[in-house]
Amino acid sequence: MDLSLTEDQKMIRETAATFVKKESPVERSRKLRDTDLGHDAAVYRQMGELGWLGLPLPEHVGGFGGSMVDAAILLEEFGKTLVPEPYLASVVLGGMAVAHGASTAQQQELLGPMVEGDSVLALGWAERGSRYDASAIEARAEKRGDAWSITGEKVWVLGGHAADHLVVSAKTGAGVSLFHVAAGAKGLDVTTVKTMDGRKAATLRLEGAEGALLGDEGAAGPVLDHVLDKAAAAACAEGVGVANAVLWMTVEYLKTRKQFGVPIGIFQALQHRAVDMFVQTELLKGTSILANAKCESTDPVERAQAVSAAKAQLSTGGFFVVAQGTQLHGGVGVTDEHDISLYFKRMRALMALFGDEEHHVARYMTLPSFTEGI
């Protein structure tokens, strides 16, 4: 498999790198976390104007028909400066759920405005006892006339506090199905919650909320599995950016911080730790690229294998990088005023999203590619 970037992908990377450096320094994330929205709607619309919101979405909804590798290039750059706009929530989760699970007409209705940056989508799939299992849900939907009535609760809905349109999973007589619920719908209560990295999500409580069935009834199981694999791969891509930023921030600190009259970077023990950080960052980058490439595979086993391997590397190697970076900065590294603490918190959040290390190692061990011959 050729994992080198195409000319178009190199252009995406260069454009994104310039954008985050000029328009979204880390300080912007620190300021926006204390606002009600948690991001800048104008910057989100700008992403739509640049074509980024439609990058991995089909052309018939105004997207570019790109791949998850294209989106991963963006997310890696976003991770370098902790861009707070809900790209992962709106495009990868909400957008992909609609793209994979809805009819063509529904895709055009919901994805068209989102691609332009005029609306935010969010996917509510997790419940209090689901533990990363999208099929372990208690929410129920009953058909009443031409509409559906949905009752249940969804937790940690990324972007749900700011969403114009919500996609929620619920069980019907035919199995797990997806439904579109408009923000402000009667019977829908949205409570904003903070995540460990200071960003925002939502708890959705639905008490007979009216929703529209997306796609076929009972067909959402494989759709959610595919979407959550894409989201996990996307989290790894953002984690690459986070690790990369911490690595070079730490290397620069080792060059300038003096102790006993000399830069601490001359001490061999610290040089070795910096090298280990570099190795783990490169391992994370390689597994992330493969995972995002395999997200396009029609073989769910092949996809799951690559995604779980990358997510496990994020939880081990990615955490190693931010932990070492924080420690090498000394006491200042754990203060909220220092940027490295923001990267540490974001990495911890990415590790937990869409399956932690324990979940993905256990899943990998059950795959036929791992158990064959045992």
N, C-alpha and C positions, 0 to 999 in steps of 0.2 A: 504494500500500500504506500503510495506517494503522499507524504504528509507535508510537503512543502507548499507554501502559499502561492496562489495564483496572483497575477498582476492586479486583478480586481480586489482580491483580499488584502494585498499589500496597500492598496489605496485606501481601503476601509480602515486599516490599522493606522496609517499615517494621519488620516483625517480625524479619527477618534482621539489619537494621541495629542494632536494640536488642540482639539476642542477641550479636552479635560484639563490641559495645562493652562489654557487661557480663560475658559469659562467656568471651570468647576474645581478650584483648588480645595484641599482638605478643609480649610477653614469654613467654606460654604456649607459643608455637611454638618459641622459643629453648630453653626448658627441655625440651620433649618430644622434640626432635631427638636428644637423647643417651640416650633410653630405647630399650629393645629394640623396642617396638611403634611408636614414633614418633607416636602419637596417643593420645587418651584414649577408651577403650572406653565409658565412661559418657556422654561427650559425644556419641559416635556413636549410642548408644541414644537419647539425648535428641532427636537429629535425627529418628530414627524416630518417636518419640512426637509430634513436631511435624508429622509428615507429609511432611517434606522428602525422605526417601529414596525415597518412592514418588511424588513429584510428577510426573515425566515418564513414569511407568510405567502400564500398563493397569489398569483398575479390577478386572478379574477376578483379579488377584494381590494386591489390597489397595491398589493405587496410586490416584492421583487422575485419571489419564488426561490429564495436562497436556501441555504442549509443551516444546521445548527453550528457548524464550524464558523460560518459567517457571523452568526450571533455571538459565538464564543470570543471572537476577536474583539468585538465591541465590549463585551463584559470584562475581558481581561484588562482593557484600558480603563474601564469604569472602576475596577477594583483598585487601581493604582492611586486614585484620588478619592475613593469612597463616594462616588456619584450617587446621590440619594433618590434619584427619580425611579419610579416603579417599573423598570424595564423587565426584570425577572417576573414580577407579579402580573403585569398587564400583558406583555407579549408572550413570554414563555409559558406561564400558567394559564391565564385566562384566554389568551389568543390561541394557543395550541389546543386547548380543550375544545374551543369552538371550531377550529380548523379541522380537527380530527373527528369530532363527534356530532356536528350540526349539519343540516342540509345546506345546499348551495345558497338558497335564499336567505337563510338565517346567518350564514357566514357573511354575506354582503351587508346585511342589516347591522350586525354587531361589530364586524372587523373593519368595515369601511371607515367609520368615524375614528376608530382607535388608531388606524394606520396614519391618519392625518394629524393625530395628536389632540383631537377634540373630545375624546372620552377615555376613561380608564376602566379596564376590565379586571376582575378578580375571581379567583377560583376558590370556593369553599368546599373542601373535601375531608379535612381532618376533624375528628371528634375526640372527646375527652378520653375515650378508651380505645381509640383506633390503633395507636402505636405504629404508625407508618403503614398500616394496612388499609388501603382505600376501600376495600369491600366490607370492613368491619364498622358499619355505620348503623345508627338507630333512626336517623331521619326517615320520615315516610312521606309519600306523596299519593294523594287520592284524586281521581278524576271527577270533576264536577262540571258537567256540561262540556263546553269547549276548552275550559281551563283546568289547571291542576292546583290543588291545595297542598301546601308543603308545611310540615311541622317537624321541628327538630332544632338542633344547635350545631354550629360549626365554630371551631376555635382556631386561633392563629391564622386567620385569613389574611395573607399578605396583600397589602393595598386595599383591603376591604373597607377601611375607614374613608377612603377617597374615591371609591369606585362609583362610576355612573351605572354600571351594569355588573351583576353578579351571576356567576355560573355556580350552581350548587348541586351536589349529588344527593340522591335520596332513593330509597327502595320503593318499588312498586310491585305489583303481583308478578311482573315478568323479570324482576331482578333490579340491579343498580342502574339508575338512569340519571341523565343530566338535565337540568332545568335552568332557564334564564329567568332571573328575578330582577326587576328594575329597582334601582336605589329609590328609597322612599315609598316602596310598595306597602300597602296596608298589611299589618301582621308581621312586618319585618322590623326588628330592633337591632341597631348596629352600635356596638360599644367599642370605642377605641382603646387599645391596649399597647403598652410599650414592650418592645423586644429587648433582649439582653444588650444589644448594641445601640440602644437609644432610638431605634427606628420605630415605626408604628405598624400595627396590624389591627385586626378587628375580631370580635366575637359576634357571630350572627345568631340571633334567636328568631326562629320562624314559628309563628303561631297561626297556622292556616293562611300563610302568605301565598298570594297568587303567583304562579309561574307558568312558563311555556316550555313544553317538552322540546329538548334539542335532539334531533336525530331520531333514532328508533328506540322505543321503550325497551329497557333491559339490556341495552348494548353498550353501556358505559364502562364496564369492567376493564376490557382490553384498552379502551381509550385512556382511562385514568392511569393505567400501568405505563403506557407509552409516554403520556404527558409528564408523569412524575419522574420517569427516567430522564427525559429531556431537561427537566428542572434540576435534577441532581447533577447532570453533566454541566449545566449552565452555572450552578453554584461552584463547581470545581473550577470553571474558567475564571469566574470572578475571584476565587481564592488564589489563582495563579498571580493575578494582578496585585492582590494584597500581599502575598509572600514576596513578590518581586520588589515592591515598594519598601517593605520592611528590611529586606536583605541589603539594598543599596543605601538606605537610610542608616543602617547599622554600620556598614563599611565606612561611610563618610564620618560617622561619629568616632569610630576607632582611629581614624586618621587625625582627628582634631582634638579629641579629649586627651588632656595631658595628666600624667600622674608621675611623681618623682622627677618632674622636669622633662619627660619625654612622652610622645604620643603612645597611648596604650596599645595601638595597633602593632607596635614592634614586638610585643610579647607573643611568642610562638603559640602558646596555649590558646590565646584569643584568635590568632590567625586560623588555627585548626577549626575552631568553632565556626568562624565565618565561612570556611570552605565547606563544612558540613551543611551549613545553611544553604549555600549555593547548590550543592548536590541535591538536597531535598526539594529545592525550588524547581530544578530541572526535571526531577522525577515526576513532580506534580504536573508540570507543563506537558510532559510526554503522555502521561495517563489521561490528562484532560482532553488533549487533542484527539486521542484515540476514542475516548468515550463519546465526544461530540460527533465524531465521524460515524461511529457505530450507531448513533441514534437514528440514522437514516436507514439502518438495516431492517429488512423484513423478517429477520430471524430474531424473535424475542430473547432467545437464550444468548445469542452472540451479543445482543445489545445489553442485556442485564450483566453479563460477564464483564464487559468493558466499563460500564457505569459503576458497578460495585467496586471494582478494582480502583478506579479513580477516586471514588468517595472514601474508600479506606485510606488511600494515600493522602487525601486532604486532611483526614482526621489524625494521621500520624505525622507525616512530613510537613504538612501545612502548619499544624500546631507547633511542631518542633521549631520552625522558622520564627514564628511570632513570639514563642516563649523565650527562645535564645536572644532574639532581638531586644525584647523587653528587659531581660536580665542584664545584657551587656550594656544597656543604657543606665543601669544602676537605679537608684531610688526614683529619679525623675521619670523613668519609664512607666511607672505605675500610676502616675498622676493624670488626672483628666485633662490638664492643660497641655500635656505633651501629645503630639499626634500619634505616636506609636501605640498609645493605649487605645485609641480609636480603632486602629488596625487589629489589635489583639481581640477586641470585642467583636468586630465584624467577622474575623476568622472563626471565633467560637460559635457565632450564630450560623455561619455557613456550614460548619461541621454538623450541627444539629438538624438542619433543614433536609427534608426528604430522605431521612434515614441516617442514623449515626453509624459509627464504626461497627458496633456490635451487630446492628441490623444488617449491614451490607456484607460483613464477613460471614454471617450465618446464611445469608441468601446465596453468596458465592459458593459456599460449601454444598448447597443443595442442587446446584446446576449440573445437568448431565455432563458438561465438558469437564467438570471437576470430579464427579463420582464415577466416570466411565472406567471400567477395569477394576474397580474396588470390590 
